[in-house]
């Protein structure tokens, strides 16, 4: 059995330099002030603001504003993604097409657990005038636990730290279907007139029991298997284990204040430095006996499987850009990123390097434009590039409309080109995948309306075939989609709707349902002299039938299937929730129609969704 790659030694080696850099930056701009005012205002949740790093990036024109803690009942009962492999914590099933390109440079492959976890780009930073703590817990009569803990507080007015812990543990209804997801994050942010830093550390361990799905879809409707725990599955003891540890920070030095005026808040330039180190370990194990009706092949050992791979990524970015003191209609940023990756599996031990140049120009006025470009100018993936352009109009403070386009020409993710395991092996050299897209987006905050029209074409698509191996589809694939989000309100009644249309030919190896409908109909009111808020309603999910995807647990990826059409089933989830000040509780009956409107509810082949399940969740926010 191989030992995990010692990613921690690279982390420790770099932490000294990083922490010294941050410490000297803070000292250079003054010591932390004394603790600020912690008195409670009339609406305590308004004293804590939240933002991501993208909110603070100067050239992000569309997400400038932070948001406040949401202690309302809005979507309170939606604590996990709807589209999974049938148990809380299992990988997400791709039902909705996304035009976002893969990260430029090294990219191992799609992480379908990532939708429920924090990453460097989604981790949250805080600013609070009083210490804030949140508990959120969900359970059901089965072994099912969802827990989220957050504590954040300011030390002085300029420094904040936040500690978050996320845990999902669920046994599931079927044999070997359990999940055990744990992620701990620590974030800090510090800012003065001339200096700012955002930093985070992430540590996660994720264990997924892999049963390969039920042995046959036809078993699902047989009354003899009404006890789901007796239904035959393909794999009885296989498991995937993922470990993630990363440290990331971005610091800004603001320069060029006019005339030394201490009241001037508009520097001319900023210099930024971004550092990231991350280690990942992926292990797939099956202690046997191996089911060769499922695996087909064993290259190394015909009794057990133990596949492991490890990679460490280290990157540094230096950028300079125009700050608020520059002309508003012609601001810019330019920089360079150095990326180093060490990858190892049972056969391969290699390093990869990329030097990535990037630049953008943009406007911050009423009519907005933004042109961005990235290209790998030297290294393993030389020539990979991403281009984007956006022009829009802020019609008023509540309405925006914008037209944006993207183009990318990139090396496929590493999972498509290299894998060496007991049951699957390949080494490919695919052509670069080219994507181009155009989108029209309109938002109206007053009407609570969002509309998006989108067209995209993909050439040289990489995908997984029915036998579990990757292939490349050379011809161009056109994709058209539209999305309408609208919140309706009549008196105390509400209808929140998200309707998605997707057109992709079923003759190509890219599969999505034509329609995906997500709706929530509910009644909401304040009772007992506004002391109690109550919300009662039903969440409804539906997608049209289509030949979709099956899941390969060995490589944690999806492949196209042509055996069964999935979808054409309505999921009804009635719920009731209450709020008293900052205490909230909900009761939700998930998939209430199971057995009543049909016995075939799958998002991926041979992975049925749970039957009717009653769940309860509580959340409590504290400011003190």
BAZASE-257984 format. One record per residue (C-alpha): residue in one letter; x, y, z. Coordinates in steps of 0.001 Angstrom, whole numbers, plus 500000, padded with zeros to 6 digits. Layout:
BEGIN
AXYZ/...
//
This chain:
BEGIN
X500000500000500000/X501434503348498998/X502036506092501494/X500237509395500894/X502322512020499170/X503870514300501838/X502105517472500724/X502438518857504252/X506217519251503924/X505715521687501027/X503153523537503104/X505463523848506114/X508365524850503900/X506385527765502457/X504421528876505520/X507437530549507148/X508002532804504154/X504289533530503726/X503591534321507383/X506657536549507598/X505488538462504516/X502003538945505970/X503326539876509416/X505687542510508073/X502892543926505889/X500618544321508908/X503352545840511071/X504204548331508362/X500715549791508485/X500022549992512190/X499114547694515028/X495609546317515425/X493301548718517235/X491345547988520372/X488073546076520235/X485304548144518664/X481730548731519630/X479850545466520252/X476467546863521184/X473470545214519534/X471469547339517109/X467758546899516615/X468394544381513806/X471450542451514980/X471938540475511759/X472773543705509918/X476006544184511845/X477758541264510128/X478685541591506458/X479987538798504233/X482018538841501041/X484190536608498882/X487537537532497401/X485884538156494022/X483721540842495645/X486854542840496444/X488739542390493178/X488880545903491665/X487844544895488135/X484806542878489271/X482097545319488187/X479023543200488827/X479548541884492359/X480829544882494253/X478565544757497281/X478949542421500268/X475845540874501782/X474540540497505327/X473790537421507397/X470498535900506287/X468518534918509378/X465231534835507425/X463413531747506176/X464355532353502527/X465378528943501117/X466217527891504671/X465095524316504007/X467411523926500983/X470594522854502715/X472038520456500095/X472057520220496287/X469024518446494868/X470866516520492143/X472969513795493774/X473650510071493488/X470934509343496036/X472404510210499432/X473452513400501175/X477162514002500654/X477492511910497498/X478727513536494263/X476583516044492405/X474997514919489114/X475482517467486286/X471975518335485115/X472506522012484263/X475030523069481631/X477670525591482670/X479682527778480282/X482415528508482829/X485747527351481360/X488105525142483328/X490810526971485287/X493748527802483058/X496895525829483740/X496938522570485676/X493456521139486296/X493041517525487363/X489330517145486585/X485783517919487668/X485288517590491412/X481624516713491828/X481868517004495617/X482901520634495255/X479346521945494980/X478826521421498709/X482293522544499882/X484247525772500133/X487154526559497802/X489540529516497616/X487157531326495276/X484003530716497353/X485308530887500924/X483631533675502865/X485240536610504656/X483477538656507313/X483357542028508986/X481315542184512185/X480814544733514947/X480028541960517439/X481211538340517640/X478905536172515550/X478265532422515898/X475958530178513879/X474846526570514361/X472970524714511627/X471979521069512104/X469782518721510052/X468827515142510883/X466285512418510132/X465239509058511649/X467955507309509628/X471667507870510240/X471787511275508627/X473580514346509947/X474309517693508376/X476146520171510594/X477610523593509942/X479349525764512528/X480649529311512084/X482312531725514455/X483706535100513392/X484745538271515170/X486737541410514645/X489837542290516622/X489749546030516313/X488035547545513310/X490540546364510694/X491165542668511442/X488684539782511293/X488955536028511527/X486368533336510813/X486355529642511648/X483914527343509825/X483361523616510148/X481170521572507825/X480209517946508359/X477915515652506398/X477462512075507485/X474753509823506115/X474501506030505973/X472075505988503051/X469279503505502405/X471307501037500331/X474274498794501064/X477635500609501039/X476156504033500274/X477486506079503199/X479167509475503143/X481430511173505661/X482394514698504592/X484429516974506897/X485867520368506030/X487508522927508328/X488296526441507082/X489974529443508654/X489869532845506978/X491294536215507971/X491074539640506423/X492858542826507381/X492639546217505738/X493917549746506213/X494183552693503896/X497340551380502220/X497286547636502789/X494807544755502638/X495093540991502913/X492665538085502500/X493901534654503568/X492367531249504091/X493347527727505036/X491274524656504141/X491557521114505453/X489133518440504345/X488729514681504516/X486006513130502398/X485042509440502529/X482505508108500044/X481302504515500100/X481050503342496500/X478436500673495778/X478502501155491995/X474722501591491985/X472059498931492314/X472719495752490340/X469750496340487994/X467325499248487600/X464482496739487281/X465047495675490918/X463933499101492095/X460234498518491377/X460063494978492789/X458071494689496021/X460474492055497331/X463042494856497775/X460811497282499670/X463581497163502289/X466206499062500320/X468978497611502457/X468389494151500935/X468608495260497305/X471672493874495448/X474375496416494604/X477435496113492375/X480164496805494964/X479922495748498595/X482975497388500179/X484579499855497739/X485409503340499013/X486866506625497766/X488905508768500140/X489903512314499294/X492157514545501378/X492592518254500693/X494815520795502412/X495477524271501090/X496647527710502090/X495935530808500022/X496304534534500459/X496055537701498403/X497501541009499577/X497164544516498149/X499427547524498574/X497720550787497541/X499920553609496230/X499695557087494749/X497512559041497146/X497338562655496035/X499369565254497901/X499730563120501027/X496214564041502113/X495277561577504839/X491606562037503970/X492080561066500326/X490562557601499761/X491414557215496086/X494880555710495463/X496233555791491928/X497656552234491758/X497691548947493603/X500236546148493683/X498938542673494545/X500578539379495412/X498680536075495465/X500103532854496859/X498569529379496962/X499794525964497990/X497494522948497915/X497896519208498327/X495374516584497204/X495281512830497736/X492746510613495932/X492429506941496892/X490035504337495540/X490032500989497319/X488083497760497042/X489211495028499466/X487542492390497325/X486560489925496217/X486419491946493005/X483221491856490962/X484442491253487401/X480959491676486031/X481474495300487028/X485217495950486574/X485887493761483495/X489678493948483991/X492363493744486692/X495836494813485556/X497825494381488774/X495805492350491269/X492730490209490708/X491748490091494394/X491929493705495664/X492139497220494223/X494055500128495727/X494521503098493369/X496080506287494698/X497292509519493193/X498678512665494762/X499402516158493522/X500715519361495038/X500184522757493432/X502219525864494228/X501506529204492553/X502527532852492896/X501001535824491122/X502243539412490935/X499880542032489472/X499681545791489184/X496557547738488396/X494758551074488307/X492971551934491550/X490152554387492303/X492285557447491600/X492712556415487953/X490344557438485173/X487086555575485740/X486512554819482037/X489943553246481418/X491198551161484284/X493471548166483882/X495357545321485519/X498268543204484294/X500271540448485903/X501971537104485690/X501370533791487501/X504000531124488065/X502480527653488636/X504368524524489737/X502725521105490139/X504107517779491364/X501967514786490344/X502451511157491354/X500566507888490944/X501661504228490980/X503730504686487808/X504155508395487157/X506226510908489105/X506432514199487256/X506419517968487649/X504614520516485513/X505274524243485207/X503296527065483642/X503963530781483290/X500632532549482783/X500359536163481614/X497067537974482174/X495671541455481595/X492378543324481536/X490942546754480832/X487604547913482180/X485310550825482975/X483526551563486272/X481002554136485047/X477354553718484151/X478135551958480872/X480498549113481714/X482942547152479630/X485512544554480597/X488104542855478376/X490235540087479876/X492843537713478541/X495047534924479923/X497685532904478090/X500285530355479110/X503415531832477551/X505825529121478726/X505639525698480314/X503820522373480072/X500631523771478543/X502122526561476436/X499580528214474172/X496501527589476316/X494418530749476465/X491202532306477740/X489584535483476424/X486439537227477605/X484587540426476810/X481610542048478455/X479685545244477838/X476724546316479910/X474553549118481162/X473431549944484682/X469991551180483735/X469439552330487313/X470348551150490809/X468103548088490416/X468467547092486751/X471406545887484680/X471745544407481223/X474920542995479741/X476249541085476756/X479273538891477313/X481357536450475331/X484061533924476147/X486647532004474164/X489066529361475408/X491536526965473828/X492869524639476522/X494513521307477175/X491936518820478534/X492015518099482280/X494669515606483337/X492144512874484248/X491356512473480531/X494994512077479546/X496577510042482329/X495363507346484703/X497152504265486011/X495139501935488217/X494212498337488767/X490966498361486770/X491477501293484375/X494556502588482571/X495115505063479792/X497650507526478470/X496322509928475850/X497465513024474013/X494252514767473021/X493870517952471017/X493053521139472867/X489385521747473549/X488011524969472072/X484906526651473464/X483187529894472517/X480042531373474031/X477838534444473979/X475329535425476686/X472724538119477212/X471817538720480868/X469160541018482334/X468518541475486076/X465893543548487856/X466116543608491660/X462772545401492050/X460897542748490087/X463147539970491473/X463766538892487909/X466769537418486127/X466841536377482467/X469724534786480586/X470028533702476932/X473120531771475955/X474769530057472972/X477971528024473031/X480008525779470773/X482522523155471907/X485088521548469585/X487258518569470559/X485107517674473549/X486681515104475893/X484270512685477563/X484053509204479090/X482545506359477088/X480396503448478279/X483490501299478907/X484850503965481287/X487688505233479087/X488093508795477782/X487604509749474158/X487529512962472147/X484654514083469953/X486156516240467204/X483126517973465529/X481748521165466987/X478799520793469375/X476304523693469506/X474469524310472789/X471623526759473355/X470105527568476737/X467831530046478458/X467158530639482137/X464349532576483792/X464303533304487527/X461367535181489032/X459908535613492495/X456147536251492364/X454133537534495307/X450366537927495775/X449491538936499319/X451097536377501622/X451559533849498819/X454845533436496977/X456086531522493961/X459849531420493440/X460649529871490099/X463817528951488239/X463157527510484772/X465962526355482483/X465827525365478812/X468767523519477231/X469130522343473651/X471852519796472882/X471545517122470211/X471098513667471747/X473454512324469072/X476526513854470732/X478324512699473912/X477146515633476003/X473915515017477888/X471519517396479612/X467704517406479928/X465840519856477721/X463916521415480620/X464858521716484293/X462194523291486520/X462773524358490129/X459826525963491907/X458862526820495460/X455237527716496303/X454606528869499862/X452554530980502252/X454478533253504617/X453201535419507483/X454113536975510831/X452051535853513840/X451674536772517532/X452395540472517098/X455269539768514695/X457031537520517238/X456774534370515085/X457410534035511348/X455861530990509694/X456355529628506198/X454520526636504770/X454759525369501220/X456225522867498797/X459413522699496710/X458963521096493302/X461708519743491022/X461252518337487534/X463333517599484447/X462331516105481132/X463356512567480195/X466701512084478472/X469576509634478086/X471956510994480683/X475006509870482603/X476208506887484575/X478841507187487288/X482270505537487425/X483309505424491098/X486910504411490358/X487778507770488762/X484871509753490263/X483640510849486828/X480472510495484721/X480156508694481392/X477402508778478769/X474751506052478885/X472148504884476375/X470321502225478411/X467556504095480233/X465943507491479966/X466171509434483207/X463785512102484455/X460111512823483766/X459415512529487483/X458138515261489822/X459793515570493226/X457390517079495780/X458985518312499016/X456360519883501340/X457829521812504265/X456979524073507173/X459433526394508877/X459371528851511780/X461521531709513000/X461620533391516410/X464222536170516314/X467388534331515215/X466195530794515960/X464852528833512972/X463475525337512521/X462039523428509572/X460364520090508866/X460565518787505308/X459105515661503681/X461453514983500776/X460173513081497720/X456702512891499231/X455271511406496023/X457498508312495955/X455403505242495199/X452386507377494294/X453281508837490907/X455786506242489754/X458638504078490937/X461481505361488836/X463309508343490319/X466942508544489235/X469319511374488309/X472065508935487234/X471806505382485905/X471331502782488707/X471552505383491468/X467978505861492768/X467080508907494798/X465841508393498383/X462270507346499043/X459931509498501122/X462021510954503978/X461119513340506806/X463905515640507901/X464228518333510547/X466692521209510631/X467485523907513162/X469643527005512973/X470565529486515680/X472507532714515262/X474229534469518174/X475711537958518457/X477504538589521736/
//
